[in-house]
Amino acid sequence: MSNEIFVKVCISVITILSALITTFVIPYIKSKISQQNLDKLIEYTKIAVRCAEQIYTPEQWKEKKQYVMDYLLDLVNNKLNINITENELDVIVEGIVNEIKHGSNQLESVQ
């Protein structure tokens, strides 16, 4: 019984965090970079997340995330020339992962 409550609380916390990220953090990031660069970054993030899903097993979640972060950091620093912190990039990755897992378009609805 207590495991069920714990899982429900965890799901609720994740849902609330997703809503906060969508509501506050993504608009802040959007104010720092152009809409065109943000669109490119979101598309590249989706591609990187899907690639990591193909390459790594679910148990290798740390390796998956590191793969995505390394790819995106190289991309924003060397190709897109976007001024974004690693923490802000992490928020975008988490948002995309949540979007893919739940089949929603939360990030796109903020645009």
Backbone bond lengths (Angstrom), bond angles and torsions (degrees), N, CA, C in turn:
res aa  C-N    CA-C-N  psi(-1)  N-CA   C-N-CA  omega(-1)  CA-C   N-CA-C  phi
1 M - - - 1.442 - - 1.532 111.05 -
2 S 1.348 117.24 -44.42 1.457 119.72 -178.78 1.530 111.71 -67.93
3 N 1.338 117.55 -29.17 1.467 120.25 176.50 1.519 110.70 -65.53
4 E 1.311 117.23 -38.55 1.463 120.82 178.46 1.518 110.63 -63.62
5 I 1.311 116.30 -42.64 1.464 120.35 179.29 1.527 110.18 -64.65
6 F 1.324 116.48 -42.41 1.458 120.69 178.76 1.527 110.99 -60.20
7 V 1.315 117.14 -45.04 1.464 121.01 179.53 1.522 110.48 -63.31
8 K 1.318 117.59 -42.80 1.468 120.75 179.27 1.530 111.05 -63.92
9 V 1.320 116.61 -39.49 1.462 120.00 178.00 1.525 110.19 -65.74
10 C 1.319 117.33 -43.00 1.475 121.28 178.14 1.518 111.21 -60.80
11 I 1.307 117.03 -44.56 1.466 121.07 178.89 1.520 110.17 -62.89
12 S 1.318 117.00 -41.01 1.466 120.77 178.61 1.526 111.41 -63.62
13 V 1.321 116.58 -42.98 1.462 120.61 179.36 1.530 110.38 -63.90
14 I 1.305 117.25 -43.35 1.469 120.80 178.88 1.520 110.44 -62.43
15 T 1.319 117.21 -41.19 1.462 121.15 178.87 1.525 110.65 -63.17
16 I 1.320 116.65 -43.92 1.463 120.43 179.43 1.523 110.60 -64.62
17 L 1.333 117.12 -43.38 1.465 120.35 178.47 1.525 111.49 -62.25
18 S 1.315 116.95 -40.33 1.471 120.64 177.74 1.518 110.72 -61.70
19 A 1.318 115.98 -42.46 1.464 119.79 178.98 1.527 111.07 -64.35
20 L 1.327 117.22 -41.89 1.468 120.70 178.71 1.520 111.62 -64.55
21 I 1.332 116.01 -42.37 1.463 119.83 178.12 1.522 109.97 -60.90
22 T 1.312 115.52 -46.96 1.460 120.33 -178.71 1.527 110.97 -64.09
23 T 1.304 116.83 -38.77 1.458 120.78 -174.77 1.525 113.23 -78.30
24 F 1.325 117.99 -40.45 1.453 120.12 -171.80 1.517 115.59 -111.94
25 V 1.302 117.70 -45.92 1.470 119.92 -171.54 1.523 111.54 -74.83
26 I 1.313 117.90 -46.38 1.469 120.12 -178.79 1.534 111.25 -60.91
27 P 1.343 119.88 -46.04 1.478 117.74 176.17 1.530 113.31 -60.24
28 Y 1.341 116.91 -34.92 1.464 119.70 177.08 1.529 110.52 -63.58
29 I 1.322 116.02 -45.01 1.463 119.96 178.84 1.525 109.88 -63.46
30 K 1.324 116.35 -40.31 1.465 120.17 179.14 1.518 111.68 -60.29
31 S 1.329 116.94 -33.87 1.459 119.76 -179.67 1.528 111.64 -70.12
32 K 1.331 117.10 -21.42 1.458 121.52 -178.55 1.524 113.52 -86.70
33 I 1.334 117.46 -28.64 1.460 120.03 -176.78 1.526 109.16 -127.86
34 S 1.320 116.07 161.57 1.458 120.05 -178.20 1.532 111.05 -69.93
35 Q 1.312 115.24 156.23 1.459 120.57 179.73 1.526 111.02 -60.88
36 Q 1.311 117.07 -38.81 1.462 121.03 179.93 1.527 110.96 -63.49
37 N 1.322 117.39 -44.40 1.464 120.50 178.28 1.524 111.35 -67.74
38 L 1.327 117.43 -36.71 1.458 120.09 177.38 1.527 110.48 -64.85
39 D 1.321 116.97 -42.19 1.470 120.51 177.56 1.531 110.66 -60.47
40 K 1.328 116.37 -44.16 1.469 120.30 178.03 1.521 110.59 -61.98
41 L 1.323 116.39 -44.80 1.459 121.26 -178.32 1.523 110.92 -62.64
42 I 1.307 117.53 -42.42 1.471 121.00 178.87 1.519 110.53 -64.39
43 E 1.319 117.81 -42.53 1.470 120.44 179.19 1.534 110.95 -65.27
44 Y 1.322 116.96 -44.53 1.467 119.65 178.02 1.530 110.96 -64.09
45 T 1.328 116.70 -35.30 1.471 119.80 178.39 1.518 110.06 -65.55
46 K 1.325 117.16 -43.24 1.473 120.60 177.58 1.522 110.35 -59.32
47 I 1.307 116.41 -43.73 1.468 120.39 179.86 1.527 110.26 -64.04
48 A 1.330 117.27 -45.47 1.467 120.86 -178.74 1.526 111.39 -63.49
49 V 1.333 117.14 -40.86 1.469 120.71 179.32 1.522 110.25 -64.70
50 R 1.320 116.77 -43.46 1.471 119.54 179.41 1.522 111.39 -66.59
51 C 1.316 117.44 -37.09 1.471 120.30 176.27 1.526 110.63 -63.43
52 A 1.317 116.51 -44.62 1.467 120.22 179.50 1.524 110.73 -62.17
53 E 1.318 116.78 -36.25 1.470 120.38 177.49 1.527 110.68 -62.98
54 Q 1.321 117.18 -34.29 1.460 121.43 179.93 1.527 111.91 -76.55
55 I 1.319 116.25 -34.32 1.460 120.65 -174.04 1.522 112.36 -81.75
56 Y 1.330 117.15 -41.12 1.465 121.76 -171.58 1.523 111.29 -110.00
57 T 1.336 114.79 157.15 1.466 121.08 176.49 1.528 108.59 -84.51
58 P 1.343 117.85 163.41 1.469 119.87 178.23 1.531 113.56 -57.50
59 E 1.313 116.86 -31.38 1.457 119.94 179.85 1.529 112.11 -70.21
60 Q 1.302 117.62 -18.39 1.464 122.83 -178.74 1.531 111.32 -94.65
61 W 1.321 117.01 40.54 1.464 120.40 -174.84 1.530 112.71 -62.04
62 K 1.327 117.78 -32.63 1.466 119.43 178.59 1.523 110.71 -66.79
63 E 1.332 115.92 -42.77 1.462 120.34 178.86 1.526 110.70 -65.39
64 K 1.343 115.94 -38.77 1.462 119.74 177.74 1.520 110.64 -59.08
65 K 1.323 115.03 -50.37 1.461 119.08 -177.32 1.519 111.05 -63.98
66 Q 1.321 117.65 -41.21 1.463 120.58 179.61 1.529 110.82 -63.62
67 Y 1.330 116.97 -40.47 1.462 121.66 176.89 1.529 110.41 -58.03
68 V 1.323 115.94 -48.28 1.465 120.90 -178.74 1.526 110.39 -64.45
69 M 1.326 117.13 -46.52 1.464 120.17 -178.38 1.527 111.44 -63.69
70 D 1.324 117.45 -43.56 1.471 120.22 178.44 1.521 111.22 -60.34
71 Y 1.328 115.88 -45.67 1.460 120.48 179.98 1.530 110.90 -60.62
72 L 1.339 115.53 -47.63 1.456 119.19 -176.41 1.522 112.57 -70.65
73 L 1.316 117.83 -36.86 1.467 119.66 176.96 1.521 110.94 -62.47
74 D 1.320 116.86 -41.96 1.460 120.64 175.71 1.528 110.33 -62.08
75 L 1.317 115.94 -42.18 1.461 120.93 -178.68 1.527 111.75 -63.86
76 V 1.327 117.81 -50.60 1.470 119.85 -176.35 1.529 111.48 -69.79
77 N 1.316 117.50 -32.02 1.462 119.19 -178.47 1.520 112.99 -81.31
78 N 1.327 118.20 -37.48 1.462 120.93 -171.47 1.519 115.37 -105.22
79 K 1.312 118.33 -23.63 1.465 118.84 -175.85 1.521 112.98 -115.82
80 L 1.319 117.18 -46.85 1.458 120.09 -176.98 1.526 112.94 -89.54
81 N 1.324 116.99 -18.02 1.471 122.01 -178.32 1.527 112.10 50.60
82 I 1.325 114.97 50.48 1.463 121.57 178.43 1.522 107.84 -98.71
83 N 1.311 116.13 133.52 1.463 121.22 177.34 1.526 108.44 -88.78
84 I 1.332 116.26 96.38 1.464 121.40 -177.42 1.527 107.93 -143.51
85 T 1.319 115.75 142.21 1.467 119.25 -179.16 1.527 110.19 -81.42
86 E 1.320 114.38 164.17 1.461 119.46 178.02 1.531 110.70 -64.73
87 N 1.321 117.37 -36.02 1.465 120.54 177.94 1.529 111.49 -65.51
88 E 1.319 117.26 -41.24 1.462 120.39 178.02 1.527 110.33 -65.58
89 L 1.309 116.24 -39.00 1.455 120.53 177.13 1.524 110.54 -65.14
90 D 1.311 116.87 -38.50 1.458 122.02 177.14 1.526 110.80 -60.67
91 V 1.320 116.90 -39.95 1.464 121.09 178.20 1.524 110.55 -62.61
92 I 1.306 116.69 -42.53 1.468 120.10 178.66 1.519 110.09 -63.69
93 V 1.330 117.32 -43.86 1.467 120.77 179.20 1.524 110.09 -60.49
94 E 1.322 117.35 -46.73 1.470 120.36 179.81 1.525 110.77 -62.07
95 G 1.311 116.60 -39.14 1.468 119.87 177.41 1.518 112.34 -63.58
96 I 1.318 117.19 -42.31 1.465 121.52 178.79 1.519 110.18 -66.41
97 V 1.326 117.48 -42.82 1.462 120.28 178.62 1.526 109.76 -60.34
98 N 1.323 116.36 -44.40 1.463 120.49 178.20 1.529 110.81 -62.55
99 E 1.318 116.35 -41.79 1.460 121.12 178.97 1.523 111.10 -61.67
100 I 1.320 116.77 -44.01 1.458 120.71 -179.30 1.522 110.48 -67.55
101 K 1.331 117.31 -43.16 1.465 120.63 -179.05 1.516 112.24 -64.25
102 H 1.319 116.95 -38.90 1.455 120.35 -174.91 1.528 113.18 -100.86
103 G 1.310 116.73 -0.22 1.461 120.83 176.45 1.522 114.16 64.42
104 S 1.317 117.13 26.54 1.457 119.71 179.57 1.523 110.08 -104.82
105 N 1.304 114.84 170.12 1.468 120.54 177.44 1.514 109.46 -119.14
106 Q 1.315 117.39 50.90 1.461 121.20 -176.53 1.510 112.10 -61.69
107 L 1.312 118.01 -42.71 1.442 120.27 -178.67 1.523 111.50 -67.29
108 E 1.300 116.74 -37.49 1.450 119.63 -180.00 1.522 111.33 -70.87
109 S 1.348 117.94 -30.39 1.450 120.16 179.80 1.512 111.96 -71.35
110 V 1.332 117.81 -21.45 1.459 121.58 178.39 1.520 110.17 -75.62
111 Q 1.303 116.69 -28.17 1.469 120.62 -177.27 1.469 107.88 -69.90
